[in-house]
Amino acid sequence: MLNQGDRLNSRYEIQRMLGAGGSSRVYLAYDREQKRNLAVKEIRKIPGDGEEIHTKMMRRETELIQRLNYPYFPRIEEVLEREEAFYVVMEYLEGETLEQVLQRSGPQSQKNVTRWARDMCLVLGYLHNCRPQVVYRDMKPGNIMLQPGGNLRLIDFGAVFEEGADSLNLGTRGYAAPEQLAGEPADARTDIYGLGVTMYHLLTGQDPRQVPDGQFRIRRCSRSLSRKLDRIVRKCTRSEPGSRYQSCEDLRKDLENFANRKKL
């Protein structure tokens, strides 16, 4: 664990902890060379029999996020490996996660949720079109940052899966697709499921872990919500991948049609 005043690489001075979860912590740091704030994600190595596998996964994750070049991702400055942990030095993002927005102000409007979902379709579509394909596998409100100007950024790449690489059963229960929880191969439809659950949570305020039998019907929570949007969410979250939207582009088109019809 890093403390206030600690320095990494004699350059990044730790100011305070921003958050923690699992084996990782995120700190606010001051770059003494560039005179700016950055974020440092500390990913602790797991000692014991699983250390080699965990270290291999962390190296793959950090190499992957360094390769990604898209406006919706935080910019990675550098990755430092120490004996006890990896430290990912990245752009510091101001704002709050959609989970924090939900906790502060309750269920969100259909207009906002469809706009956010359309943006996430572009982000996920970018990953899915990478070669080899990249599957995010942890879509949820807590991993989407809303910046003061209204832009979204996708954060936390700890569960990312690259086609052809070793895979572990990662993700967040309640948002993770059935095939993901079963340890089966993940693809674009796995992320579409997570995005559908995210939409459900944002529209209803209901914890998806409490939904019986995975029936994500937004109109059960409020009859004022659109039938069309209800059908979109249900199609995203069907248990069989073949019954869901097959691509983020298909989902985005339906969201666009819904948004445009609402404007008429």
C-alpha positions in Angstrom: 0.0 0.0 0.0 1.2 3.5 -0.9 1.1 6.4 1.5 0.8 10.1 1.1 4.2 11.5 0.1 5.5 8.3 -1.4 7.1 8.6 -4.8 7.2 6.2 -7.7 10.1 6.5 -10.1 11.2 9.5 -8.1 8.5 11.4 -10.1 4.9 10.5 -9.1 4.1 11.8 -5.7 1.2 10.1 -4.0 -1.5 12.6 -2.7 -4.3 10.4 -1.5 -6.2 7.2 -2.2 -9.2 7.5 -4.6 -10.6 4.1 -4.2 -9.9 0.4 -3.5 -11.4 -3.0 -4.4 -10.1 -6.5 -4.6 -6.3 -6.6 -5.0 -6.1 -3.1 -6.5 -6.1 0.5 -5.2 -6.2 3.8 -7.1 -4.3 6.9 -6.0 -4.2 10.5 -7.0 -0.6 11.4 -7.8 1.2 14.6 -8.8 3.7 14.3 -11.7 6.6 16.5 -10.5 8.1 16.6 -14.0 5.0 17.5 -16.0 3.4 19.5 -13.1 0.0 17.8 -13.4 -2.3 15.3 -11.6 -2.4 11.7 -12.6 -4.0 8.5 -11.3 -1.9 5.5 -10.3 -3.6 2.1 -10.1 -1.8 -0.3 -7.8 -2.4 -4.0 -8.7 -0.9 -6.2 -6.0 0.7 -9.5 -7.0 -0.8 -12.6 -5.5 1.9 -14.6 -3.5 2.0 -18.4 -3.6 1.0 -20.9 -6.2 -1.1 -18.5 -8.2 1.6 -15.7 -8.4 3.0 -16.7 -11.8 -0.5 -17.0 -13.5 -1.6 -13.7 -11.9 1.6 -11.9 -12.9 1.2 -13.2 -16.5 -2.4 -11.9 -16.6 -1.4 -8.5 -15.2 1.3 -8.1 -17.8 -1.2 -9.0 -20.5 -3.7 -6.5 -19.2 -1.3 -3.6 -19.0 0.2 -4.4 -22.4 -3.4 -4.5 -23.8 -4.6 -1.2 -22.4 -1.4 0.5 -23.5 -2.2 -0.6 -27.1 -5.8 0.7 -27.0 -6.2 4.1 -28.6 -9.7 5.5 -28.3 -11.1 8.7 -26.8 -13.4 6.8 -24.3 -10.4 5.2 -22.5 -8.1 6.9 -20.0 -4.7 7.6 -21.5 -2.0 5.3 -20.1 1.3 7.2 -19.4 3.4 4.2 -18.3 3.4 0.9 -16.4 5.8 0.2 -13.7 6.5 -3.3 -12.4 7.9 -3.8 -8.9 8.5 -6.9 -6.8 5.2 -6.5 -4.9 2.9 -4.9 -7.5 2.2 -3.4 -10.9 1.6 0.4 -11.0 -0.4 1.7 -14.0 0.1 5.5 -14.3 -2.8 7.0 -16.3 -4.7 10.1 -17.0 -6.6 11.5 -14.0 -10.4 11.7 -14.8 -12.6 14.2 -13.1 -16.2 13.3 -12.6 -18.2 10.5 -11.0 -19.2 7.0 -12.0 -22.7 6.3 -13.2 -23.0 4.2 -10.0 -22.4 7.3 -8.0 -24.9 9.2 -10.1 -27.5 6.5 -9.4 -26.8 6.5 -5.7 -27.0 10.3 -5.6 -30.1 11.0 -7.7 -31.9 7.6 -8.2 -33.2 6.2 -11.5 -32.1 8.1 -14.6 -34.2 9.4 -17.4 -34.7 7.3 -20.6 -33.1 10.1 -22.6 -29.9 10.0 -20.6 -29.7 6.2 -20.4 -30.2 5.7 -24.1 -27.6 8.3 -24.9 -25.1 6.7 -22.5 -25.9 3.2 -23.9 -25.3 4.4 -27.5 -21.9 5.8 -26.5 -21.0 2.5 -24.8 -22.0 0.7 -28.0 -19.3 2.7 -29.8 -16.8 1.9 -27.1 -17.5 -1.8 -27.0 -17.8 -2.0 -30.8 -14.2 -0.6 -31.0 -13.0 -3.4 -28.7 -14.9 -6.1 -30.5 -13.5 -5.0 -33.9 -9.9 -5.2 -32.7 -7.9 -8.1 -34.0 -7.6 -10.2 -32.0 -11.0 -9.4 -30.6 -11.2 -7.8 -27.2 -14.1 -8.5 -24.8 -14.5 -6.1 -21.9 -16.5 -8.5 -19.6 -17.2 -6.1 -16.7 -19.8 -3.6 -18.0 -21.6 -1.9 -15.1 -22.4 1.6 -13.9 -19.4 1.6 -11.6 -17.0 1.3 -14.5 -18.4 4.2 -16.5 -17.1 7.6 -15.6 -19.3 10.7 -16.4 -17.2 13.8 -16.8 -18.3 17.3 -16.0 -18.9 18.1 -19.7 -21.1 15.1 -20.2 -18.5 12.8 -21.9 -18.2 9.2 -20.8 -15.0 7.2 -20.2 -14.7 3.5 -19.7 -12.5 2.6 -16.7 -11.1 -0.6 -15.1 -9.8 -3.1 -17.5 -9.1 -5.9 -15.0 -11.6 -8.3 -16.6 -10.7 -7.7 -20.2 -10.3 -10.8 -22.3 -8.3 -11.0 -25.5 -9.2 -13.7 -28.0 -6.7 -16.5 -27.9 -5.4 -15.7 -24.4 -6.0 -17.7 -21.3 -9.3 -16.8 -19.6 -10.5 -16.8 -16.0 -14.1 -16.5 -14.8 -14.0 -12.7 -14.2 -16.7 -10.0 -14.0 -19.3 -8.9 -11.5 -22.1 -11.1 -10.4 -25.5 -9.6 -11.4 -24.0 -8.1 -14.5 -22.0 -11.0 -15.9 -23.7 -13.1 -18.6 -24.6 -16.7 -17.9 -21.9 -18.1 -20.2 -19.3 -16.0 -18.4 -20.3 -17.3 -15.0 -20.2 -20.8 -16.4 -16.6 -20.3 -17.6 -17.6 -20.6 -21.2 -16.0 -18.5 -24.0 -16.9 -14.8 -24.0 -17.6 -12.7 -27.1 -19.3 -9.5 -28.1 -22.7 -10.8 -26.9 -21.3 -11.2 -23.4 -20.7 -7.5 -23.3 -24.1 -6.8 -24.8 -25.6 -8.7 -21.9 -23.7 -6.5 -19.4 -24.7 -3.4 -21.1 -28.4 -4.5 -21.0 -28.2 -5.1 -17.3 -26.5 -1.7 -16.9 -29.4 0.0 -18.7 -31.8 -1.9 -16.4 -30.1 -0.7 -13.3 -29.8 2.9 -14.4 -33.5 3.0 -15.5 -35.0 1.3 -12.5 -32.5 1.8 -9.6 -33.0 -1.9 -8.8 -30.0 -4.0 -7.9 -29.7 -6.6 -10.7 -28.6 -9.2 -8.3 -32.1 -9.1 -6.8 -33.9 -9.7 -10.1 -35.7 -13.1 -10.1 -34.6 -15.6 -12.8 -32.7 -12.8 -14.8 -36.0 -11.3 -16.0 -34.8 -7.8 -16.7 -38.2 -6.1 -17.4 -38.0 -2.4 -16.7 -41.8 -2.0 -16.9 -42.2 -4.2 -13.8 -40.6 -1.4 -11.9 -42.3 1.5 -13.6 -45.2 1.4 -16.1 -44.2 4.9 -17.3 -41.1 3.4 -19.0 -41.3 2.7 -22.7 -42.4 -0.7 -24.0 -39.9 -0.3 -26.9 -37.0 0.3 -24.5 -38.2 -2.7 -22.3 -38.0 -4.9 -25.4 -34.4 -3.6 -26.1 -33.3 -4.3 -22.6 -34.8 -7.8 -22.6 -33.2 -8.7 -25.9 -29.8 -7.7 -24.6 -30.2 -9.8 -21.5 -31.6 -13.1 -22.9 -29.9 -16.1 -21.4 -28.9 -17.6 -24.7 -26.3 -15.6 -26.6 -27.9 -16.5 -29.9 -31.1 -14.7 -28.9 -29.4 -11.4 -28.0 -28.3 -8.6 -30.3 -25.4 -10.1 -32.2 -23.4 -6.9 -32.4 -23.2 -3.5 -30.7 -24.0 -1.9 -34.0 -27.3 -3.7 -34.2 -28.1 -2.6 -30.6 -27.0 1.0 -31.3 -29.3 1.2 -34.3 -32.3 0.2 -32.2 -31.4 2.7 -29.6 -31.0 5.4 -32.3 -34.4 4.6 -33.6 -35.9 4.8 -30.1 -34.3 8.1 -29.4 -35.3 9.6 -32.8 -38.9 8.4 -32.3 -39.1 10.1 -28.9 -38.1 13.4 -30.5 -41.0 13.3 -33.0 
